Amino acid sequence: MRSPVAVLVLMCCAVVISSNEVTDQLHYADEESIKNEIQAEDQGTEATVSNQEPCQPDIHTVPRELCTKLAEHSVELKYTKNQLEELKKQNEADIRLKASEKQVEELKRENEGQAQELRSLQMSSSITESQVRKLRRVNESHCPK
């Protein structure tokens, strides 16, 4: 995408440069014609000089404006792409964060279930130990060593 934009910018700049050269040539030709007219008047020859200067439309204005707009749009496009990339990164980070939060909640529930199971096993173990002690006492009282 950068290559076509760069080529277009270079083409527009080339058009502006060549248009400046053509404009310089036109101005030089106008200066020459004015000098010729002045010399003709000085020599006593009658030359008709109009009071109005010829109105030549600047045909290079439109390409210059287009080149400027193209450069502006390419800068704007680059800025917009950067913003889009930042938003994508932020969106991915938000998605990962939500997934992590969900996983933390699941692990908390699992941990709570395991804690309850551990308490239950400890109670069972405690009851079993007390029963084993009782049975040992009963066994010792019935069977002396």
Salt bridges, closest charged atoms under 4 A:
ASP58 OD2 - ARG64 NH2 3.59
GLU112 OE2 - ARG119 NH2 3.86
GLU129 OE1 - ARG133 NH2 3.82
